[in-house]
């Protein structure tokens, strides 16, 4: 089982690889703002 720190590191790497650093930061800011309906977003993907 992976440690939480390993999961977090791999998650950041995946976001950076996919979105770039600026995109990752914007994504994380959006999550932190609490303005995202996670269930709705899940089904729109």
Helices and strands as residue ranges (DSSP letters): H 4-33, H 38-44
